[in-house]
């Protein structure tokens, strides 16, 4: 009898891990839920605040498109915001509906089609966007530390956020400062970065070095510092906008939480969606948001209701918009299929 090769490819392993994690998340989130109470809380949420949160989250893609245009400026050609916005919303929709973050490839593919830029160049700016997103996230973490209310003696959460948020936030900002300084120098700076990385565990050295190389490639030969400053400012604005959307949802549910709690929740979301999970970010996303709300003293049923609405406003509107733009472009999901090994 002919044998069968049961070896799984890396993409299949990642997909299986993602589905498993999401299944665990769905079970954890849905286990022992009093759905009647949850739906009652959801129905009582204030629609005006939910609408404001939706508008803010959709507006993020306009800021992303403008930042992407700034990063493409060293190429010497002007790119229309509408082209980059279209690519961004399509990428977001594909990320929601297809596994293995296929939108990260669909986005530059659509941009290349609309702008005429080489796909390799647009992939390089994708790496830059990830670095700037990291800058935005860390900046919001630092802002959270400044905005946290004074910690009462028995408020362990606030005290720990002050302590560890300061250490992580300012430490990460310093590390990013070194990263940007080296990246704007000549190729010789790569050797310095390699020596710095030797203090890190060996498994993380190669990915960080690849990130550094991709970022330097995306900068182009001009090392446009004005573009870097503008992109950095836009990144902070974008992440603050995301925190504002979360604060709007706090108001929708009547949560008496400070803006610093919205900043913390935004950071928690960013770390959550980086984990492997099923299309739609179902399961892991919901559990992470629910547990974050519980940390702030929100009752379990209200936390679950908040997680459901937050998921809806985060992914449903942009997915609908992205699919509409795909239809207008004459694209299909088969056009978005890529080899996950690449």
ROSEZA-492358 format. One record per residue (C-alpha): x, y, z; residue in three letters; chain; residue number from 0. Coordinates in nm, 4 decimals. Each point is the difference from the previous one (the first is absolute). Layout:
! residues N
<<X; Y; Z>; ALA; A; NUM>;
...
! end
This chain:
! residues 342
<<0.0000; 0.0000; 0.0000>; UNK; A; 0>;
<<0.1300; 0.3391; -0.0937>; UNK; A; 1>;
<<0.0947; 0.2098; 0.2985>; UNK; A; 2>;
<<-0.1200; 0.3534; 0.0609>; UNK; A; 3>;
<<0.2137; 0.2960; 0.0949>; UNK; A; 4>;
<<-0.1544; 0.1359; 0.3182>; UNK; A; 5>;
<<0.2541; 0.2799; 0.0339>; UNK; A; 6>;
<<-0.1650; 0.3391; 0.0424>; UNK; A; 7>;
<<0.1382; 0.3103; -0.1642>; UNK; A; 8>;
<<0.0836; 0.3040; 0.2174>; UNK; A; 9>;
<<-0.3123; 0.1794; -0.1265>; UNK; A; 10>;
<<-0.2168; -0.2998; 0.0924>; UNK; A; 11>;
<<0.1563; -0.0125; 0.3449>; UNK; A; 12>;
<<-0.0658; 0.3715; 0.0527>; UNK; A; 13>;
<<-0.3566; -0.0357; -0.1231>; UNK; A; 14>;
<<-0.0647; -0.2990; 0.2272>; UNK; A; 15>;
<<0.1463; 0.1870; 0.2980>; UNK; A; 16>;
<<-0.2136; 0.3034; -0.0822>; UNK; A; 17>;
<<-0.3206; -0.2035; -0.0206>; UNK; A; 18>;
<<0.0836; -0.1816; 0.3233>; UNK; A; 19>;
<<0.0650; 0.3247; 0.1895>; UNK; A; 20>;
<<-0.3198; 0.1564; -0.1305>; UNK; A; 21>;
<<-0.2021; -0.3107; 0.0899>; UNK; A; 22>;
<<0.1382; 0.0128; 0.3546>; UNK; A; 23>;
<<-0.0805; 0.3720; 0.0122>; UNK; A; 24>;
<<-0.3589; -0.0516; -0.1153>; UNK; A; 25>;
<<-0.0512; -0.2741; 0.2599>; UNK; A; 26>;
<<0.1549; 0.2093; 0.2757>; UNK; A; 27>;
<<-0.2045; 0.3077; -0.0934>; UNK; A; 28>;
<<-0.3322; -0.1822; -0.0441>; UNK; A; 29>;
<<0.0280; -0.2439; 0.2901>; UNK; A; 30>;
<<-0.2604; 0.0577; 0.2695>; UNK; A; 31>;
<<-0.1270; 0.3234; -0.1600>; UNK; A; 32>;
<<-0.3389; 0.1345; 0.1010>; UNK; A; 33>;
<<-0.0905; 0.0994; -0.3550>; UNK; A; 34>;
<<-0.3335; 0.1578; 0.0926>; UNK; A; 35>;
<<0.1791; 0.2446; 0.2295>; UNK; A; 36>;
<<0.2722; 0.0654; -0.2582>; UNK; A; 37>;
<<-0.2490; 0.0822; -0.2749>; UNK; A; 38>;
<<-0.1940; 0.2227; 0.2380>; UNK; A; 39>;
<<0.3182; 0.1982; 0.0713>; UNK; A; 40>;
<<0.0879; 0.0166; -0.3719>; UNK; A; 41>;
<<-0.3481; 0.1303; -0.0850>; UNK; A; 42>;
<<0.0358; 0.2652; 0.2681>; UNK; A; 43>;
<<0.3262; 0.1404; -0.1392>; UNK; A; 44>;
<<-0.0257; 0.3551; -0.1339>; UNK; A; 45>;
<<-0.0036; -0.0033; -0.3800>; UNK; A; 46>;
<<0.1387; 0.3523; -0.0409>; UNK; A; 47>;
<<0.3233; -0.0887; 0.1786>; UNK; A; 48>;
<<0.0281; -0.3263; -0.1945>; UNK; A; 49>;
<<-0.0399; 0.1973; -0.3242>; UNK; A; 50>;
<<0.2746; 0.2421; 0.1082>; UNK; A; 51>;
<<0.2315; -0.2923; 0.0768>; UNK; A; 52>;
<<-0.0735; -0.1507; -0.3423>; UNK; A; 53>;
<<0.0758; 0.3281; -0.1772>; UNK; A; 54>;
<<0.3255; 0.0391; 0.1942>; UNK; A; 55>;
<<0.1159; -0.3517; -0.0873>; UNK; A; 56>;
<<-0.0860; 0.0451; -0.3678>; UNK; A; 57>;
<<0.1779; 0.3359; 0.0044>; UNK; A; 58>;
<<0.3178; -0.1778; 0.1060>; UNK; A; 59>;
<<0.0380; -0.1314; -0.3537>; UNK; A; 60>;
<<0.0089; 0.3531; -0.1390>; UNK; A; 61>;
<<0.2878; 0.0800; 0.2377>; UNK; A; 62>;
<<0.1707; -0.3260; -0.0972>; UNK; A; 63>;
<<-0.0277; 0.0881; -0.3677>; UNK; A; 64>;
<<0.1465; 0.3455; 0.0583>; UNK; A; 65>;
<<0.2883; -0.1485; 0.2038>; UNK; A; 66>;
<<0.0673; -0.2505; -0.2766>; UNK; A; 67>;
<<0.0124; 0.2860; -0.2499>; UNK; A; 68>;
<<0.2579; 0.1746; 0.2194>; UNK; A; 69>;
<<0.2120; -0.3159; 0.0103>; UNK; A; 70>;
<<-0.0149; -0.0274; -0.3796>; UNK; A; 71>;
<<0.1061; 0.3625; -0.0466>; UNK; A; 72>;
<<0.3754; -0.0787; -0.0323>; UNK; A; 73>;
<<-0.0792; -0.1868; -0.3217>; UNK; A; 74>;
<<-0.0577; 0.3351; -0.1652>; UNK; A; 75>;
<<-0.3511; -0.0698; -0.1271>; UNK; A; 76>;
<<-0.3270; 0.1301; 0.1361>; UNK; A; 77>;
<<-0.2539; -0.2651; 0.0970>; UNK; A; 78>;
<<-0.3707; 0.0655; 0.0416>; UNK; A; 79>;
<<-0.1441; -0.0502; 0.3480>; UNK; A; 80>;
<<-0.3041; -0.1773; -0.1467>; UNK; A; 81>;
<<0.2227; -0.2671; -0.1560>; UNK; A; 82>;
<<0.1781; -0.0745; 0.3265>; UNK; A; 83>;
<<-0.3260; 0.0154; 0.1964>; UNK; A; 84>;
<<-0.1562; -0.2542; -0.2371>; UNK; A; 85>;
<<0.2946; -0.2348; 0.0460>; UNK; A; 86>;
<<-0.0155; 0.0422; 0.3786>; UNK; A; 87>;
<<-0.3716; -0.0803; 0.0371>; UNK; A; 88>;
<<0.0290; -0.2957; -0.2378>; UNK; A; 89>;
<<0.2938; -0.1296; 0.2021>; UNK; A; 90>;
<<-0.2020; 0.0358; 0.3216>; UNK; A; 91>;
<<-0.2954; -0.1874; -0.1514>; UNK; A; 92>;
<<0.2218; -0.2823; -0.1250>; UNK; A; 93>;
<<0.1691; -0.0231; 0.3415>; UNK; A; 94>;
<<-0.3426; -0.0473; 0.1566>; UNK; A; 95>;
<<-0.1344; -0.2543; -0.2479>; UNK; A; 96>;
<<0.3065; -0.2051; -0.0944>; UNK; A; 97>;
<<0.2499; -0.1790; 0.2267>; UNK; A; 98>;
<<0.3693; 0.0652; 0.0614>; UNK; A; 99>;
<<-0.0329; 0.3799; -0.0307>; UNK; A; 100>;
<<-0.0326; -0.0205; -0.3769>; UNK; A; 101>;
<<-0.0932; 0.3690; 0.0005>; UNK; A; 102>;
<<0.3636; 0.0900; 0.0692>; UNK; A; 103>;
<<0.0731; -0.1248; -0.3516>; UNK; A; 104>;
<<-0.3264; 0.1110; -0.1620>; UNK; A; 105>;
<<0.0556; 0.3603; 0.1100>; UNK; A; 106>;
<<0.3287; 0.0626; -0.1899>; UNK; A; 107>;
<<-0.1318; -0.2051; -0.2937>; UNK; A; 108>;
<<-0.2969; 0.2350; -0.0408>; UNK; A; 109>;
<<0.2207; 0.3054; 0.0547>; UNK; A; 110>;
<<0.2420; -0.1184; -0.2693>; UNK; A; 111>;
<<-0.2894; -0.0454; -0.2392>; UNK; A; 112>;
<<-0.1364; 0.3489; 0.0660>; UNK; A; 113>;
<<0.3224; 0.1997; 0.0301>; UNK; A; 114>;
<<0.2385; -0.1752; -0.2375>; UNK; A; 115>;
<<0.2668; -0.0355; 0.2699>; UNK; A; 116>;
<<0.1980; -0.3222; 0.0189>; UNK; A; 117>;
<<-0.1434; -0.2599; 0.2369>; UNK; A; 118>;
<<0.3378; -0.0435; 0.1747>; UNK; A; 119>;
<<0.0089; 0.3718; 0.0819>; UNK; A; 120>;
<<-0.3481; -0.0085; 0.1476>; UNK; A; 121>;
<<0.0879; -0.3066; 0.2069>; UNK; A; 122>;
<<0.2975; 0.1942; 0.1368>; UNK; A; 123>;
<<-0.2253; 0.2864; 0.1088>; UNK; A; 124>;
<<-0.2248; -0.2589; 0.1660>; UNK; A; 125>;
<<0.2940; -0.0826; 0.2270>; UNK; A; 126>;
<<0.0384; 0.3689; 0.0754>; UNK; A; 127>;
<<-0.3676; 0.0224; 0.0905>; UNK; A; 128>;
<<0.0419; -0.2786; 0.2555>; UNK; A; 129>;
<<0.2863; 0.1893; 0.1642>; UNK; A; 130>;
<<-0.2022; 0.3207; 0.0114>; UNK; A; 131>;
<<-0.2970; -0.1911; 0.1423>; UNK; A; 132>;
<<0.2311; -0.1228; 0.2730>; UNK; A; 133>;
<<0.1030; 0.3606; 0.0633>; UNK; A; 134>;
<<-0.3658; 0.1044; 0.0209>; UNK; A; 135>;
<<-0.0861; -0.2832; 0.2364>; UNK; A; 136>;
<<0.2927; 0.0747; 0.2320>; UNK; A; 137>;
<<-0.0830; 0.3721; -0.0046>; UNK; A; 138>;
<<-0.3576; -0.0768; 0.1068>; UNK; A; 139>;
<<0.1391; -0.2167; 0.2808>; UNK; A; 140>;
<<0.2089; 0.2944; 0.1221>; UNK; A; 141>;
<<-0.2982; 0.2368; -0.0314>; UNK; A; 142>;
<<-0.2011; -0.2487; 0.2077>; UNK; A; 143>;
<<0.2567; 0.0271; 0.2806>; UNK; A; 144>;
<<-0.0363; 0.3799; 0.0097>; UNK; A; 145>;
<<-0.3814; -0.0149; -0.0112>; UNK; A; 146>;
<<-0.0506; -0.2694; 0.2636>; UNK; A; 147>;
<<-0.1713; 0.1348; 0.3107>; UNK; A; 148>;
<<0.1860; 0.0041; 0.3284>; UNK; A; 149>;
<<0.0121; -0.3518; 0.1378>; UNK; A; 150>;
<<-0.1824; -0.0631; 0.3292>; UNK; A; 151>;
<<0.1871; -0.2274; 0.2342>; UNK; A; 152>;
<<-0.2224; -0.2980; -0.0822>; UNK; A; 153>;
<<-0.0120; 0.0466; -0.3783>; UNK; A; 154>;
<<0.2545; -0.2588; -0.1084>; UNK; A; 155>;
<<-0.0873; 0.0256; -0.3704>; UNK; A; 156>;
<<0.0630; 0.3746; -0.0264>; UNK; A; 157>;
<<0.3175; -0.0281; 0.2078>; UNK; A; 158>;
<<0.1355; -0.2776; -0.2226>; UNK; A; 159>;
<<-0.0909; 0.1881; -0.3171>; UNK; A; 160>;
<<0.1868; 0.3035; 0.1285>; UNK; A; 161>;
<<0.3038; -0.2099; 0.0869>; UNK; A; 162>;
<<0.0230; -0.2432; -0.2906>; UNK; A; 163>;
<<-0.1537; 0.2314; -0.2559>; UNK; A; 164>;
<<0.2730; 0.2534; 0.0732>; UNK; A; 165>;
<<0.2756; -0.2608; -0.0231>; UNK; A; 166>;
<<-0.1287; -0.1574; -0.3214>; UNK; A; 167>;
<<-0.1163; 0.3203; -0.1647>; UNK; A; 168>;
<<0.3075; 0.2138; 0.0538>; UNK; A; 169>;
<<0.2323; -0.2956; -0.0563>; UNK; A; 170>;
<<-0.1685; -0.0803; -0.3301>; UNK; A; 171>;
<<0.0090; 0.3651; -0.1074>; UNK; A; 172>;
<<0.3738; 0.0099; 0.0687>; UNK; A; 173>;
<<0.0500; -0.3220; -0.1979>; UNK; A; 174>;
<<-0.2019; 0.1379; -0.2904>; UNK; A; 175>;
<<0.2028; 0.3201; 0.0132>; UNK; A; 176>;
<<0.3181; -0.2021; -0.0446>; UNK; A; 177>;
<<-0.1654; -0.1999; -0.2777>; UNK; A; 178>;
<<-0.1021; 0.3110; -0.1941>; UNK; A; 179>;
<<0.3400; 0.1622; 0.0496>; UNK; A; 180>;
<<0.1827; -0.3023; -0.1361>; UNK; A; 181>;
<<-0.2476; -0.0517; -0.2829>; UNK; A; 182>;
<<0.0538; 0.3520; -0.1305>; UNK; A; 183>;
<<0.3759; -0.0497; -0.0179>; UNK; A; 184>;
<<0.1951; -0.1813; -0.2688>; UNK; A; 185>;
<<0.0131; -0.3778; -0.0336>; UNK; A; 186>;
<<0.2945; -0.0093; 0.2446>; UNK; A; 187>;
<<-0.2543; 0.0519; 0.2797>; UNK; A; 188>;
<<-0.1192; -0.3551; -0.0578>; UNK; A; 189>;
<<0.3089; -0.1319; 0.1756>; UNK; A; 190>;
<<-0.0789; 0.2129; 0.3053>; UNK; A; 191>;
<<-0.3575; -0.1276; 0.0021>; UNK; A; 192>;
<<0.1253; -0.3593; -0.0226>; UNK; A; 193>;
<<0.2224; 0.0542; 0.3047>; UNK; A; 194>;
<<-0.2895; 0.1511; 0.1946>; UNK; A; 195>;
<<-0.2200; -0.2977; -0.0889>; UNK; A; 196>;
<<0.2495; -0.2419; 0.1554>; UNK; A; 197>;
<<-0.1450; 0.0848; 0.3407>; UNK; A; 198>;
<<-0.3352; -0.1426; -0.1169>; UNK; A; 199>;
<<-0.0836; -0.3741; -0.0105>; UNK; A; 200>;
<<0.1210; -0.1611; -0.3229>; UNK; A; 201>;
<<-0.3520; -0.0931; -0.1294>; UNK; A; 202>;
<<-0.1009; 0.3674; -0.0200>; UNK; A; 203>;
<<0.3218; 0.1332; -0.1523>; UNK; A; 204>;
<<-0.0722; -0.1061; -0.3583>; UNK; A; 205>;
<<-0.3573; 0.1431; -0.0163>; UNK; A; 206>;
<<0.1145; 0.3332; 0.1446>; UNK; A; 207>;
<<0.2912; 0.0178; -0.2419>; UNK; A; 208>;
<<-0.2389; -0.0709; -0.2894>; UNK; A; 209>;
<<-0.2267; 0.2767; 0.1300>; UNK; A; 210>;
<<0.2957; 0.2384; 0.0117>; UNK; A; 211>;
<<0.1050; -0.0897; -0.3560>; UNK; A; 212>;
<<-0.3533; 0.0422; -0.1295>; UNK; A; 213>;
<<-0.0361; 0.3351; 0.1728>; UNK; A; 214>;
<<0.3288; 0.1294; -0.1436>; UNK; A; 215>;
<<-0.1036; -0.1203; -0.3460>; UNK; A; 216>;
<<-0.3319; 0.1783; 0.0332>; UNK; A; 217>;
<<0.1691; 0.3269; 0.0949>; UNK; A; 218>;
<<0.1532; 0.0341; -0.3436>; UNK; A; 219>;
<<0.3251; 0.1751; -0.0789>; UNK; A; 220>;
<<-0.1147; 0.3470; 0.1092>; UNK; A; 221>;
<<-0.0536; -0.0819; 0.3703>; UNK; A; 222>;
<<-0.2758; 0.2636; 0.0064>; UNK; A; 223>;
<<-0.0050; 0.0991; 0.3673>; UNK; A; 224>;
<<-0.2941; 0.2335; -0.0516>; UNK; A; 225>;
<<-0.1997; -0.2970; -0.1279>; UNK; A; 226>;
<<0.1068; -0.2044; 0.3017>; UNK; A; 227>;
<<-0.1142; 0.2693; 0.2430>; UNK; A; 228>;
<<-0.3304; 0.0427; -0.1818>; UNK; A; 229>;
<<-0.0610; -0.3760; -0.0114>; UNK; A; 230>;
<<0.0846; -0.0268; 0.3696>; UNK; A; 231>;
<<-0.2444; 0.2779; 0.0911>; UNK; A; 232>;
<<-0.2734; -0.1577; -0.2126>; UNK; A; 233>;
<<0.0623; -0.3340; 0.1724>; UNK; A; 234>;
<<-0.0543; 0.1541; 0.3433>; UNK; A; 235>;
<<-0.3164; 0.1759; -0.1232>; UNK; A; 236>;
<<-0.1269; -0.3263; -0.1473>; UNK; A; 237>;
<<0.0488; -0.1954; 0.3219>; UNK; A; 238>;
<<-0.1545; 0.2767; 0.2089>; UNK; A; 239>;
<<-0.2956; -0.0082; -0.2386>; UNK; A; 240>;
<<-0.0341; -0.3726; 0.0696>; UNK; A; 241>;
<<0.0048; 0.0679; 0.3754>; UNK; A; 242>;
<<-0.2637; 0.2694; -0.0505>; UNK; A; 243>;
<<-0.2233; -0.2516; -0.1811>; UNK; A; 244>;
<<0.0311; -0.2320; 0.3013>; UNK; A; 245>;
<<-0.0846; 0.2886; 0.2343>; UNK; A; 246>;
<<-0.3114; 0.0684; -0.2114>; UNK; A; 247>;
<<-0.1037; -0.3607; 0.0586>; UNK; A; 248>;
<<0.0578; 0.0463; 0.3733>; UNK; A; 249>;
<<-0.2599; 0.2758; -0.0161>; UNK; A; 250>;
<<-0.2365; -0.2202; -0.2006>; UNK; A; 251>;
<<-0.0031; -0.2516; 0.2844>; UNK; A; 252>;
<<0.0167; 0.2537; 0.2817>; UNK; A; 253>;
<<0.3436; -0.1132; 0.1187>; UNK; A; 254>;
<<0.1517; 0.2602; 0.2310>; UNK; A; 255>;
<<0.3553; -0.0649; -0.1145>; UNK; A; 256>;
<<0.2767; 0.2552; -0.0722>; UNK; A; 257>;
<<0.1488; 0.0584; -0.3445>; UNK; A; 258>;
<<0.3126; -0.1760; 0.1290>; UNK; A; 259>;
<<-0.2060; -0.3212; 0.0159>; UNK; A; 260>;
<<-0.0836; 0.0448; -0.3682>; UNK; A; 261>;
<<0.3715; 0.0390; -0.0772>; UNK; A; 262>;
<<0.0775; -0.3192; 0.1923>; UNK; A; 263>;
<<-0.2781; -0.1870; -0.1819>; UNK; A; 264>;
<<0.1354; 0.1169; -0.3355>; UNK; A; 265>;
<<0.3428; -0.1431; 0.0832>; UNK; A; 266>;
<<-0.1605; -0.3257; 0.1147>; UNK; A; 267>;
<<-0.1865; -0.0277; -0.3315>; UNK; A; 268>;
<<0.3160; 0.0584; -0.2014>; UNK; A; 269>;
<<0.1785; -0.2805; 0.1832>; UNK; A; 270>;
<<-0.3030; -0.2274; -0.0371>; UNK; A; 271>;
<<-0.0447; 0.0293; -0.3773>; UNK; A; 272>;
<<0.3686; -0.0838; -0.0444>; UNK; A; 273>;
<<-0.0763; -0.3533; 0.1223>; UNK; A; 274>;
<<-0.0930; -0.2701; -0.2526>; UNK; A; 275>;
<<-0.3776; -0.0344; -0.0197>; UNK; A; 276>;
<<-0.2826; -0.0872; -0.2348>; UNK; A; 277>;
<<-0.1399; 0.2358; -0.2648>; UNK; A; 278>;
<<-0.2001; 0.2790; 0.1609>; UNK; A; 279>;
<<0.2195; -0.0052; 0.3129>; UNK; A; 280>;
<<-0.2825; -0.1924; 0.1678>; UNK; A; 281>;
<<0.0600; -0.1394; 0.3449>; UNK; A; 282>;
<<0.3393; 0.1241; 0.1149>; UNK; A; 283>;
<<-0.0959; 0.3630; -0.0650>; UNK; A; 284>;
<<-0.3218; -0.0340; 0.2020>; UNK; A; 285>;
<<0.1704; -0.1654; 0.2966>; UNK; A; 286>;
<<0.2776; 0.2597; 0.0093>; UNK; A; 287>;
<<-0.2432; 0.2921; 0.0031>; UNK; A; 288>;
<<-0.2265; -0.1647; 0.2541>; UNK; A; 289>;
<<0.2874; -0.0700; 0.2395>; UNK; A; 290>;
<<0.1372; 0.3531; -0.0477>; UNK; A; 291>;
<<-0.3375; 0.1444; 0.1027>; UNK; A; 292>;
<<-0.0190; -0.2328; 0.2996>; UNK; A; 293>;
<<0.3406; 0.1326; 0.1097>; UNK; A; 294>;
<<-0.1571; 0.3456; 0.0170>; UNK; A; 295>;
<<-0.2797; -0.1271; 0.2230>; UNK; A; 296>;
<<-0.2698; -0.0424; -0.2647>; UNK; A; 297>;
<<-0.2389; -0.2907; 0.0778>; UNK; A; 298>;
<<0.0332; -0.3120; -0.2124>; UNK; A; 299>;
<<-0.3217; 0.0302; -0.2015>; UNK; A; 300>;
<<0.0645; 0.3662; -0.0773>; UNK; A; 301>;
<<0.3563; -0.0852; -0.1033>; UNK; A; 302>;
<<-0.1264; -0.2660; -0.2409>; UNK; A; 303>;
<<-0.2565; 0.2409; -0.1442>; UNK; A; 304>;
<<0.2699; 0.2621; -0.0498>; UNK; A; 305>;
<<0.2258; -0.2556; -0.1725>; UNK; A; 306>;
<<-0.2783; -0.0979; -0.2425>; UNK; A; 307>;
<<-0.0753; 0.3602; -0.1001>; UNK; A; 308>;
<<0.3665; 0.0926; -0.0151>; UNK; A; 309>;
<<0.0683; -0.2910; -0.2357>; UNK; A; 310>;
<<-0.2930; 0.1036; -0.2154>; UNK; A; 311>;
<<0.1027; 0.3647; -0.0427>; UNK; A; 312>;
<<0.3661; -0.0954; -0.0468>; UNK; A; 313>;
<<-0.0438; -0.2484; -0.2827>; UNK; A; 314>;
<<-0.3468; 0.0026; -0.1568>; UNK; A; 315>;
<<-0.0124; 0.3562; -0.1438>; UNK; A; 316>;
<<0.3493; -0.0027; -0.1539>; UNK; A; 317>;
<<-0.0575; -0.3510; -0.1373>; UNK; A; 318>;
<<-0.3199; 0.1121; -0.1717>; UNK; A; 319>;
<<0.1770; 0.3084; -0.1383>; UNK; A; 320>;
<<0.2998; -0.2055; -0.1104>; UNK; A; 321>;
<<-0.2179; -0.2552; -0.1795>; UNK; A; 322>;
<<-0.1859; 0.2804; -0.1758>; UNK; A; 323>;
<<0.3300; 0.1485; -0.1197>; UNK; A; 324>;
<<0.1128; -0.3462; -0.1137>; UNK; A; 325>;
<<-0.3184; -0.0358; -0.2041>; UNK; A; 326>;
<<0.0547; 0.3431; -0.1546>; UNK; A; 327>;
<<0.3577; -0.0985; -0.0849>; UNK; A; 328>;
<<-0.1180; -0.3221; -0.1628>; UNK; A; 329>;
<<0.2018; -0.2088; 0.2469>; UNK; A; 330>;
<<-0.0948; -0.3284; 0.1636>; UNK; A; 331>;
<<0.1359; -0.1957; 0.2937>; UNK; A; 332>;
<<0.1676; -0.2376; -0.2418>; UNK; A; 333>;
<<0.2104; 0.2971; -0.1142>; UNK; A; 334>;
<<0.1102; 0.0440; 0.3603>; UNK; A; 335>;
<<0.1211; -0.3560; 0.0474>; UNK; A; 336>;
<<0.3730; -0.0098; 0.0610>; UNK; A; 337>;
<<0.2477; -0.2578; 0.1040>; UNK; A; 338>;
<<0.0356; 0.0456; 0.3740>; UNK; A; 339>;
<<0.3513; -0.1326; -0.0245>; UNK; A; 340>;
<<0.1179; 0.3161; -0.1785>; UNK; A; 341>;
! end
